[in-house]
Amino acid sequence: MNRNIRDEIALMSNYEIIIMLFRYNILKNQQLCIYCLINMAFGIS
């Protein structure tokens, strides 16, 4: 994985990470799991 991308993710706020994962999940499938996204977001940071 590109180091620059990892650094950008590390600098993101929890809110930005949630939005990013939310958009990714919309593209991946139509079933949204807000609880899962929030858990993932706080797990990263």
C-alpha positions as CSV (number, residue, x, y, z in Angstrom):
1,M,0.0,0.0,0.0
2,N,1.2,3.5,-0.8
3,R,2.8,5.1,2.2
4,N,1.3,8.5,1.2
5,I,-2.2,7.1,1.3
6,R,-1.6,5.6,4.7
7,D,-0.3,8.9,6.0
8,E,-3.3,10.8,4.6
9,I,-5.6,8.3,6.3
10,A,-3.7,8.7,9.6
11,L,-4.2,12.5,9.4
12,M,-8.0,12.1,8.7
13,S,-10.4,12.9,11.5
14,N,-12.9,10.2,12.6
15,Y,-15.6,12.0,10.7
16,E,-13.7,12.0,7.4
17,I,-13.0,8.3,7.8
18,I,-16.7,7.5,8.4
19,I,-17.7,9.5,5.3
20,M,-15.0,7.7,3.2
21,L,-16.1,4.3,4.4
22,F,-19.8,5.3,4.0
23,R,-19.2,6.2,0.3
24,Y,-17.1,3.1,-0.3
25,N,-19.9,0.9,1.1
26,I,-22.5,2.6,-1.1
27,L,-20.4,1.8,-4.1
28,K,-19.8,-1.8,-2.9
29,N,-23.4,-2.6,-2.2
30,Q,-26.7,-0.9,-1.4
31,Q,-27.0,-2.4,2.1
32,L,-25.6,0.1,4.6
33,C,-24.3,-0.9,8.0
34,I,-23.7,2.4,9.9
35,Y,-22.8,0.6,13.1
36,C,-20.1,-1.4,11.3
37,L,-18.7,1.7,9.5
38,I,-18.4,3.6,12.8
39,N,-16.7,0.6,14.5
40,M,-14.2,0.4,11.6
41,A,-13.6,4.1,11.7
42,F,-12.8,4.2,15.4
43,G,-10.8,1.0,15.0
44,I,-8.5,2.7,12.4
45,S,-7.8,5.7,14.5
